[in-house]
Amino acid sequence: MLGILKKLMKNRAFLLLVLPGAAWFIIFAYLPMFGTIIAFKDFRIHPGGFLESVLKSEWVGFKNFEFLFSTDDAYIITRNTILYNVGLIMLGLVLAVTLAIIMNELLNKRLAKFYQTAMFMPYFLSWVIISYFVFSFLNVEKGVFNQLLVFFGEDPVSWYSETKFWPYFLIFLGLWKNAGYGSVVYLAAIAGIDRSYYEAAMIDGATKWNQIKFITLPMLRPLMIILTVLALGGIFRSDFGLFYQVPRDSGALYPVTNVIDTFVYRGLTIMGDTGMSTATGLYQSVVGLILVLLANYAVRKIEKDYAVF
């Protein structure tokens, strides 16, 4: 016990630095885990408050999960969530690395900073604001797209009722909003590469493309793998604003815009089914954990140094 106290006192400065982050995780990540018990109960509100409601609600076992997977929505929301996230992860990786390399190769560094700031700005915009920008383009009566169609003699399109366009819209908007943030991470990694590698390559007559192919990309590979493994943990989680705010919760678009997060939200606000919504959230978390473990295990088998843990 004394040894532990001595270590704590010795490292008190570091522990104080960690304290705010640790407190955030304990309050907002670990304490709420008690609520997962609701996934196995028929949750009903009792006068004594939340704790009494949880304890006195009837235990139903896996019935909430059975109800979730017996509905037609289970396949749709799982399919949409996985396919959209796979597309955003893969395309986002390629786009972020490409933008980072382009920014690094620009000779005019002031111009490079301007471009970097311009690409980074969408990350700070709320999906609510973006949804109004999108609406100004897709409005049936006065939207920019329909006005162009009418100008060229075509019939206007009811964009918020046509499902075939929205997978492209959503993936494009997701990439547009987050690519700038991802490129900053990779640009910082490129800045940390020893310049002597490039100098030696230039002496050997390597072109810019060869320098990128044989120096930059191999040096970025560990970071790319680690970020991809971590992103796989969230493959069952979606950006709620992208799939709820941007399509303006149009019922006609549910087959291509309904994902697990929007399904949980509607389950709580419309049906009031807290048990099933909690079961869905637990399903997300467990599958995400399994995917991270499997991806990390696969990376360890291929290249141990590139694994997250």
C-alpha positions as CSV (number, residue, x, y, z in Angstrom):
1,M,0.0,0.0,0.0
2,L,2.8,2.4,0.9
3,G,4.5,1.6,-2.4
4,I,1.4,2.5,-4.3
5,L,1.0,5.8,-2.4
6,K,4.7,6.7,-3.1
7,K,4.2,6.0,-6.8
8,L,1.0,8.2,-6.8
9,M,2.8,11.1,-5.1
10,K,5.8,10.7,-7.4
11,N,3.6,11.0,-10.5
12,R,1.1,13.4,-9.1
13,A,1.8,16.0,-11.8
14,F,1.0,13.5,-14.6
15,L,-2.0,12.2,-12.7
16,L,-3.4,15.7,-12.4
17,L,-3.0,16.1,-16.2
18,V,-4.9,12.9,-16.8
19,L,-7.6,13.7,-14.2
20,P,-10.0,15.8,-16.4
21,G,-10.0,13.2,-19.1
22,A,-10.4,10.3,-16.7
23,A,-13.3,12.1,-14.9
24,W,-15.0,12.7,-18.3
25,F,-14.8,9.0,-19.2
26,I,-16.0,7.9,-15.7
27,I,-19.0,10.2,-15.7
28,F,-20.1,9.9,-19.4
29,A,-18.8,6.5,-20.4
30,Y,-18.5,4.1,-17.5
31,L,-21.3,5.2,-15.1
32,P,-24.0,5.1,-17.8
33,M,-23.0,1.5,-18.5
34,F,-25.4,0.6,-15.6
35,G,-28.2,1.6,-17.9
36,T,-27.5,-1.3,-20.3
37,I,-29.6,-3.5,-17.9
38,I,-32.6,-1.8,-19.5
39,A,-32.0,-3.8,-22.6
40,F,-33.1,-6.9,-20.7
41,K,-36.1,-5.3,-19.0
42,D,-39.6,-4.1,-20.0
43,F,-38.8,-0.6,-18.8
44,R,-41.6,1.4,-17.2
45,I,-41.4,4.7,-15.4
46,H,-42.0,4.5,-11.6
47,P,-42.6,7.4,-9.2
48,G,-39.4,6.9,-7.3
49,G,-37.2,8.0,-10.2
50,F,-34.8,6.4,-12.7
51,L,-33.1,3.9,-10.3
52,E,-36.4,2.6,-9.0
53,S,-37.8,2.4,-12.5
54,V,-34.8,0.2,-13.6
55,L,-35.0,-2.0,-10.5
56,K,-38.8,-2.5,-10.5
57,S,-39.3,-3.0,-14.3
58,E,-40.0,-6.5,-15.3
59,W,-37.1,-8.7,-16.4
60,V,-37.7,-10.0,-20.0
61,G,-34.3,-11.4,-20.9
62,F,-33.6,-11.3,-24.6
63,K,-37.1,-10.4,-25.8
64,N,-36.1,-6.8,-26.7
65,F,-33.4,-8.3,-29.0
66,E,-35.9,-10.8,-30.4
67,F,-38.3,-8.0,-31.3
68,L,-35.5,-6.0,-32.9
69,F,-34.3,-8.8,-35.1
70,S,-37.8,-10.0,-36.0
71,T,-38.7,-6.6,-37.7
72,D,-37.9,-5.8,-41.3
73,D,-36.1,-2.7,-40.1
74,A,-33.3,-4.9,-38.5
75,Y,-31.9,-5.9,-41.9
76,I,-32.3,-2.4,-43.5
77,I,-30.7,-0.5,-40.7
78,T,-27.8,-3.0,-40.4
79,R,-27.2,-3.0,-44.1
80,N,-27.3,0.8,-44.4
81,T,-25.1,1.4,-41.4
82,I,-22.4,-1.1,-42.6
83,L,-22.3,-0.1,-46.2
84,Y,-22.3,3.7,-45.6
85,N,-19.5,3.3,-43.0
86,V,-17.4,1.1,-45.2
87,G,-17.7,3.6,-48.0
88,L,-17.0,6.6,-45.8
89,I,-14.0,4.8,-44.1
90,M,-12.4,3.6,-47.3
91,L,-13.0,6.7,-49.4
92,G,-12.3,9.0,-46.5
93,L,-8.9,7.3,-46.0
94,V,-8.0,7.7,-49.7
95,L,-9.2,11.3,-49.8
96,A,-7.6,12.4,-46.6
97,V,-4.2,10.9,-47.6
98,T,-4.4,12.4,-51.1
99,L,-5.2,15.9,-49.8
100,A,-2.5,15.7,-47.2
101,I,0.1,14.8,-49.8
102,I,-1.1,17.5,-52.2
103,M,-0.9,20.1,-49.4
104,N,2.6,19.0,-48.5
105,E,3.8,19.3,-52.1
106,L,2.5,22.8,-52.6
107,L,5.4,25.2,-52.9
108,N,3.5,28.3,-51.8
109,K,3.0,27.5,-48.1
110,R,0.7,30.5,-47.5
111,L,-1.6,29.2,-50.2
112,A,-1.3,25.7,-48.7
113,K,-2.5,27.1,-45.3
114,F,-5.4,28.8,-47.0
115,Y,-6.5,25.6,-48.7
116,Q,-6.0,23.7,-45.5
117,T,-8.2,26.1,-43.6
118,A,-10.9,26.1,-46.3
119,M,-11.0,22.3,-46.2
120,F,-11.0,22.1,-42.4
121,M,-13.9,24.6,-42.0
122,P,-16.8,22.2,-43.0
123,Y,-15.8,20.0,-40.0
124,F,-17.0,22.7,-37.6
125,L,-20.4,23.2,-39.4
126,S,-23.5,21.7,-37.7
127,W,-25.5,19.2,-39.8
128,V,-28.5,21.4,-39.1
129,I,-26.8,24.3,-41.0
130,I,-25.6,22.0,-43.8
131,S,-29.1,20.5,-44.1
132,Y,-30.5,24.0,-45.0
133,F,-27.7,24.5,-47.5
134,V,-28.7,21.2,-49.1
135,F,-32.3,22.1,-49.0
136,S,-31.6,25.3,-51.0
137,F,-30.2,23.0,-53.8
138,L,-32.9,20.3,-53.6
139,N,-36.0,22.2,-52.8
140,V,-38.7,21.0,-55.2
141,E,-40.1,24.5,-56.1
142,K,-37.1,26.9,-55.8
143,G,-34.1,24.6,-55.5
144,V,-31.0,25.3,-57.6
145,F,-31.0,21.9,-59.1
146,N,-34.6,22.0,-60.2
147,Q,-34.3,25.5,-61.6
148,L,-31.4,24.2,-63.7
149,L,-33.4,21.3,-64.9
150,V,-36.3,23.5,-65.9
151,F,-33.9,25.9,-67.7
152,F,-32.7,23.0,-69.8
153,G,-36.3,21.8,-70.5
154,E,-36.3,18.9,-68.1
155,D,-39.0,18.1,-65.5
156,P,-38.2,19.0,-61.9
157,V,-37.3,16.2,-59.5
158,S,-38.8,15.5,-56.1
159,W,-35.4,15.0,-54.5
160,Y,-36.7,14.2,-51.0
161,S,-38.8,11.3,-52.4
162,E,-36.3,9.7,-54.8
163,T,-34.2,7.1,-53.0
164,K,-31.8,6.4,-55.8
165,F,-29.9,9.7,-55.4
166,W,-29.4,9.8,-51.7
167,P,-26.6,7.2,-51.2
168,Y,-24.4,9.5,-53.4
169,F,-25.5,12.7,-51.6
170,L,-24.9,11.3,-48.2
171,I,-21.4,9.8,-49.0
172,F,-20.4,13.0,-50.7
173,L,-21.5,15.2,-47.8
174,G,-19.8,12.9,-45.3
175,L,-16.5,13.0,-47.2
176,W,-16.8,16.8,-47.7
177,K,-17.3,17.5,-44.0
178,N,-14.6,15.2,-42.6
179,A,-11.9,15.0,-45.2
180,G,-10.3,18.2,-44.1
181,Y,-9.9,17.0,-40.5
182,G,-8.5,13.6,-41.6
183,S,-6.0,15.4,-43.9
184,V,-4.6,17.5,-41.1
185,V,-3.8,14.3,-39.1
186,Y,-1.9,12.8,-42.1
187,L,-0.3,16.2,-42.9
188,A,1.2,16.3,-39.4
189,A,2.5,12.8,-39.9
190,I,4.1,13.7,-43.2
191,A,5.8,16.8,-41.6
192,G,7.4,14.4,-39.1
193,I,9.1,12.3,-41.8
194,D,12.9,12.7,-41.8
195,R,13.7,14.9,-44.8
196,S,17.0,13.1,-45.4
197,Y,15.0,10.3,-47.0
198,Y,13.7,12.6,-49.7
199,E,17.1,14.2,-50.2
200,A,18.7,10.8,-50.7
201,A,15.9,9.9,-53.2
202,M,16.4,13.1,-55.2
203,I,20.2,12.4,-55.4
204,D,19.3,9.0,-56.8
205,G,17.0,10.7,-59.4
206,A,13.6,9.7,-57.9
207,T,10.7,11.6,-59.2
208,K,8.0,13.2,-57.0
209,W,5.7,10.2,-57.7
210,N,8.5,7.8,-56.7
211,Q,9.1,9.7,-53.5
212,I,5.4,9.6,-52.6
213,K,5.2,5.9,-53.5
214,F,8.3,4.6,-51.8
215,I,8.8,7.1,-48.9
216,T,5.6,9.0,-48.0
217,L,3.0,6.2,-48.3
218,P,5.1,3.5,-46.5
219,M,5.8,6.0,-43.7
220,L,2.1,6.8,-43.4
221,R,1.1,3.1,-43.4
222,P,1.2,2.5,-39.6
223,L,-1.0,5.6,-39.0
224,M,-3.4,4.6,-41.7
225,I,-3.7,1.1,-40.3
226,I,-4.2,2.3,-36.7
227,L,-6.9,4.9,-37.7
228,T,-8.7,2.3,-39.9
229,V,-8.7,-0.3,-37.1
230,L,-10.2,2.3,-34.7
231,A,-12.7,3.4,-37.3
232,L,-13.9,-0.2,-37.7
233,G,-15.0,0.0,-34.0
234,G,-17.5,2.6,-35.0
235,I,-18.7,0.8,-38.2
236,F,-22.1,0.2,-36.4
237,R,-22.4,3.8,-35.4
238,S,-23.4,6.5,-37.8
239,D,-23.3,10.3,-37.9
240,F,-26.8,11.0,-36.6
241,G,-27.0,14.5,-38.2
242,L,-26.0,13.3,-41.6
243,F,-28.7,10.6,-41.8
244,Y,-31.4,12.5,-39.9
245,Q,-31.0,16.2,-40.5
246,V,-29.8,16.3,-44.1
247,P,-32.7,14.1,-45.5
248,R,-35.1,16.1,-43.3
249,D,-36.5,12.9,-41.8
250,S,-38.3,12.1,-45.0
251,G,-40.3,8.9,-44.6
252,A,-39.9,8.1,-48.3
253,L,-36.2,8.0,-47.9
254,Y,-36.1,5.6,-44.9
255,P,-35.0,2.6,-47.1
256,V,-31.7,4.3,-47.8
257,T,-31.3,6.8,-44.9
258,N,-32.5,4.8,-41.9
259,V,-29.5,3.6,-39.9
260,I,-29.2,2.2,-36.4
261,D,-28.8,5.6,-34.7
262,T,-31.9,7.1,-36.4
263,F,-33.8,3.9,-35.6
264,V,-32.9,4.2,-31.9
265,Y,-33.9,7.9,-31.9
266,R,-37.3,7.2,-33.5
267,G,-37.8,4.2,-31.2
268,L,-37.4,6.5,-28.2
269,T,-39.3,9.6,-29.4
270,I,-42.1,8.0,-31.4
271,M,-42.7,4.5,-29.9
272,G,-41.3,5.3,-26.5
273,D,-39.7,1.8,-26.4
274,T,-36.8,2.4,-24.1
275,G,-36.0,-1.3,-23.8
276,M,-35.7,-2.0,-27.5
277,S,-33.7,1.2,-28.1
278,T,-31.2,0.2,-25.3
279,A,-31.0,-3.3,-26.8
280,T,-30.1,-1.7,-30.2
281,G,-27.4,0.5,-28.6
282,L,-25.9,-2.5,-26.8
283,Y,-26.0,-4.5,-30.1
284,Q,-24.0,-1.6,-31.7
285,S,-21.4,-1.5,-28.9
286,V,-20.8,-5.3,-28.7
287,V,-20.4,-5.7,-32.4
288,G,-18.1,-2.7,-32.6
289,L,-15.9,-4.1,-29.9
290,I,-15.8,-7.5,-31.7
291,L,-14.8,-5.8,-34.9
292,V,-12.0,-3.8,-33.3
293,L,-10.6,-7.0,-31.6
294,L,-10.8,-9.0,-34.9
295,A,-9.2,-6.2,-36.9
296,N,-6.4,-5.7,-34.4
297,Y,-5.9,-9.5,-34.3
298,A,-5.6,-9.6,-38.0
299,V,-3.1,-6.7,-38.1
300,R,-1.0,-8.4,-35.3
301,K,-0.8,-11.5,-37.4
302,I,0.4,-9.6,-40.5
303,E,2.6,-6.9,-38.9
304,K,2.8,-6.9,-35.1
305,D,4.3,-3.4,-34.9
306,Y,1.2,-1.8,-36.6
307,A,-1.4,-3.2,-34.1
308,V,-3.2,-0.9,-31.7
309,F,-2.6,-3.2,-28.8
